[in-house]
């Protein structure tokens, strides 16, 4: 079945990576209840915690969405055996409510190694489910653009 729409081509030398994750809001709420500030400080930055301030349920929903964003970003960064500090992937919320990702430390190094030139995040929550999707645009090194057959010659 045709929709009449065609996919926009990605410019030569660029590729897309994506990651998505779901988190139970109740799991984050339970972690906050059980471990308190120790959990919050280990996983979230001060900005993330401040952005989610308010009623307990709203805090858990906002932090669950941010945790899902961190997990989705890890899927994009593909750290393999490299441990990441949760706080090196930060969801920043501006005055208009628009969220962006800010990477630092090992997360930033992995992004640079992958040739990531742009990264975007979308967050949502409904009921007990929070979700996030991360999409990155990567510049492809010239050797990655050749086919396996050409490399084997």
Rosetta blueprint (number, residue, H / E / L):
1 X L
2 X L
3 X L
4 X L
5 X L
6 X L
7 X L
8 X L
9 X L
10 X L
11 X L
12 X L
13 X L
14 X E
15 X E
16 X E
17 X E
18 X E
19 X E
20 X E
21 X E
22 X E
23 X E
24 X E
25 X H
26 X H
27 X H
28 X H
29 X H
30 X H
31 X H
32 X H
33 X H
34 X H
35 X H
36 X H
37 X H
38 X H
39 X H
40 X H
41 X H
42 X H
43 X H
44 X L
45 X L
46 X H
47 X H
48 X H
49 X H
50 X H
51 X H
52 X L
53 X L
54 X L
55 X L
56 X H
57 X H
58 X H
59 X H
60 X H
61 X H
62 X H
63 X H
64 X H
65 X H
66 X H
67 X H
68 X H
69 X H
70 X H
71 X H
72 X H
73 X H
74 X H
75 X H
76 X H
77 X H
78 X L
79 X L
80 X L
81 X L
82 X L
83 X L
84 X L
85 X L
86 X H
87 X H
88 X H
89 X E
90 X E
91 X E
92 X E
93 X E
94 X L
95 X L
96 X L
97 X L
98 X L
99 X E
100 X E
101 X E
102 X E
103 X E
104 X L
105 X H
106 X H
107 X H
108 X H
109 X H
110 X H
111 X H
112 X H
113 X H
114 X L
115 X L
116 X E
117 X E
118 X E
119 X E
120 X E
121 X E
122 X E
123 X E
124 X E
125 X E
126 X E
127 X L
128 X L
129 X E
130 X E
131 X E
132 X E
133 X E
134 X E
135 X E
136 X E
137 X E
138 X E
139 X E
140 X L
141 X L
142 X H
143 X H
144 X H
145 X H
146 X L
147 X L
148 X H
149 X H
150 X H
151 X H
152 X H
153 X L
